[in-house]
Amino acid sequence: MILIYPELENFQIKEINKEDKKKKEDLGKINKDFSDNYKNNFYDNTKKLFLLSLAIQIGIWPIGAFYFQQVSLISVIANIFVVPLVGIILYLGVTMVIFFKISFLVKILSRTSWIFLVILEKIVLFFAKLPYSNFQIQSPSLFFILCYYIIIILCLNRGRFYAGQKG
């Protein structure tokens, strides 16, 4: 994930920046209105969540295929909803541990956490029930997994190889 996410973000930014420059030139000025900033932040955060989820999935697909003989295609999109909820639930859990002596606060936090857990379960079950969300496959060989990761590493380092050839 640490290696893949920055590359995905850089690739995406390079492609989008070409379009953004043209749009900014056409508009002539940037509107700093709250709704525009909110929309841009929402779009940026959603894009980052998607790219992070994609980076994680690229890294673990062969491992999941090896151990569980299945590949999930919907998980990249499902994680856009799941990851923020898990972050909130973890935050609430840590807060409960810190304030364990204050029972009324812990009750409020635990009920709030329970609500988020129920929402999380419903989201996970929804995506799990979608048709073609998981594919059963044969377990890949260790040679295939090794080749997969070598190809990923080569793709991530393609800029270094091209830079060395320009000399």
Secondary structure per residue as TSV (DSSP state, phi and psi in degrees):
chain	resnum	aa	ss	phi	psi
A	1	M	-	360.0	-42.9
A	2	I	T	-62.9	-34.3
A	3	L	T	-83.3	-36.8
A	4	I	H	-81.6	-42.6
A	5	Y	H	-57.5	-48.7
A	6	P	H	-60.2	-35.6
A	7	E	H	-67.0	-42.0
A	8	L	H	-63.6	-41.6
A	9	E	H	-67.1	-43.1
A	10	N	H	-62.0	-43.0
A	11	F	H	-61.6	-46.3
A	12	Q	H	-64.4	-43.4
A	13	I	H	-64.6	-41.6
A	14	K	H	-61.1	-42.0
A	15	E	H	-69.6	-41.2
A	16	I	H	-73.9	-35.8
A	17	N	H	-59.5	-35.2
A	18	K	H	-60.6	-43.2
A	19	E	H	-72.5	-39.8
A	20	D	H	-63.0	-41.4
A	21	K	H	-60.4	-41.6
A	22	K	H	-66.6	-42.3
A	23	K	H	-63.4	-41.0
A	24	K	H	-66.2	-37.7
A	25	E	H	-65.7	-40.8
A	26	D	H	-65.8	-39.7
A	27	L	H	-74.6	-31.5
A	28	G	-	84.9	-28.2
A	29	K	S	-152.1	160.3
A	30	I	-	-98.4	127.3
A	31	N	-	-86.7	120.4
A	32	K	-	-97.0	25.1
A	33	D	-	-61.9	147.0
A	34	F	H	-56.9	-44.6
A	35	S	H	-64.6	-37.8
A	36	D	H	-66.0	-43.8
A	37	N	H	-62.7	-40.8
A	38	Y	H	-63.0	-45.2
A	39	K	H	-63.0	-43.1
A	40	N	H	-64.5	-43.6
A	41	N	H	-63.7	-42.1
A	42	F	H	-62.2	-45.8
A	43	Y	H	-62.3	-46.2
A	44	D	H	-62.9	-44.5
A	45	N	H	-66.5	-38.8
A	46	T	H	-65.7	-41.1
A	47	K	H	-62.6	-43.1
A	48	K	H	-64.0	-42.4
A	49	L	H	-61.4	-42.7
A	50	F	H	-63.0	-46.8
A	51	L	H	-66.3	-37.9
A	52	L	H	-63.9	-45.2
A	53	S	H	-62.4	-41.7
A	54	L	H	-63.6	-41.7
A	55	A	H	-62.2	-42.4
A	56	I	H	-63.5	-45.1
A	57	Q	H	-65.3	-40.2
A	58	I	H	-59.7	-37.8
A	59	G	H	-73.2	-32.7
A	60	I	H	-106.3	-5.8
A	61	W	H	-52.8	-49.4
A	62	P	H	-66.5	-32.4
A	63	I	H	-69.6	-44.7
A	64	G	H	-62.1	-39.1
A	65	A	H	-66.3	-38.5
A	66	F	H	-67.4	-46.9
A	67	Y	H	-85.2	-34.7
A	68	F	H	-112.9	-4.4
A	69	Q	S	53.9	38.9
A	70	Q	E	-150.6	154.0
A	71	V	E	-127.3	130.1
A	72	S	E	-100.2	122.4
A	73	L	S	-92.5	-26.6
A	74	I	T	-83.0	-12.8
A	75	S	H	-62.1	-31.1
A	76	V	H	-61.6	-43.3
A	77	I	H	-77.6	-38.8
A	78	A	H	-61.5	-36.5
A	79	N	H	-66.9	-21.1
A	80	I	H	-60.9	-33.7
A	81	F	H	-91.0	-34.0
A	82	V	H	-76.5	-44.7
A	83	V	H	-58.7	-47.2
A	84	P	H	-62.5	-37.9
A	85	L	H	-65.0	-41.9
A	86	V	H	-62.9	-38.5
A	87	G	H	-61.2	-43.0
A	88	I	H	-64.4	-44.0
A	89	I	H	-63.4	-42.3
A	90	L	H	-62.8	-43.2
A	91	Y	H	-60.0	-45.0
A	92	L	H	-63.8	-40.2
A	93	G	H	-63.5	-44.6
A	94	V	H	-64.4	-40.1
A	95	T	H	-63.2	-38.1
A	96	M	H	-63.6	-40.0
A	97	V	H	-65.4	-41.7
A	98	I	H	-64.6	-41.7
A	99	F	T	-104.2	34.3
A	100	F	T	-62.2	-22.3
A	101	K	T	-78.3	-19.6
A	102	I	-	-97.9	92.7
A	103	S	H	-62.6	-40.7
A	104	F	H	-65.4	-36.0
A	105	L	H	-69.0	-40.3
A	106	V	H	-65.4	-37.5
A	107	K	H	-62.6	-44.3
A	108	I	H	-63.2	-46.4
A	109	L	H	-64.9	-39.0
A	110	S	H	-69.1	-37.6
A	111	R	H	-67.9	-39.4
A	112	T	H	-64.0	-43.0
A	113	S	H	-62.1	-40.8
A	114	W	H	-61.4	-41.0
A	115	I	H	-60.6	-45.7
A	116	F	H	-65.5	-35.0
A	117	L	H	-65.8	-39.4
A	118	V	H	-64.3	-44.0
A	119	I	H	-61.6	-44.0
A	120	L	H	-59.6	-44.5
A	121	E	H	-62.0	-41.7
A	122	K	H	-64.9	-40.2
A	123	I	H	-64.8	-46.0
A	124	V	H	-62.9	-44.5
A	125	L	H	-64.7	-38.1
A	126	F	H	-59.4	-50.3
A	127	F	H	-69.5	-32.1
A	128	A	H	-68.6	-29.5
A	129	K	H	-84.1	-10.6
A	130	L	S	-63.5	141.0
A	131	P	T	-64.5	142.1
A	132	Y	T	62.8	25.4
A	133	S	S	-74.5	-29.0
A	134	N	E	-129.5	143.4
A	135	F	E	-118.8	130.1
A	136	Q	E	-81.1	131.8
A	137	I	-	-136.6	167.8
A	138	Q	-	-76.4	150.1
A	139	S	-	-65.0	125.4
A	140	P	-	-70.2	153.6
A	141	S	-	-73.5	160.1
A	142	L	H	-63.6	-32.0
A	143	F	H	-63.4	-43.1
A	144	F	H	-62.1	-44.1
A	145	I	H	-62.9	-43.0
A	146	L	H	-60.8	-46.0
A	147	C	H	-62.3	-39.7
A	148	Y	H	-57.8	-50.1
A	149	Y	H	-68.7	-33.4
A	150	I	H	-64.3	-42.4
A	151	I	H	-63.4	-42.1
A	152	I	H	-60.5	-46.1
A	153	I	H	-62.8	-42.0
A	154	L	H	-63.6	-41.1
A	155	C	H	-64.7	-37.9
A	156	L	H	-69.9	-27.4
A	157	N	T	-103.5	15.6
A	158	R	H	-59.6	-34.5
A	159	G	H	-64.8	-36.5
A	160	R	H	-68.2	-37.1
A	161	F	H	-68.8	-42.0
A	162	Y	H	-69.2	-35.9
A	163	A	H	-65.4	-36.2
A	164	G	H	-70.5	-25.6
A	165	Q	H	-83.5	-19.0
A	166	K	-	-71.8	-25.6
A	167	G	-	-33.2	360.0
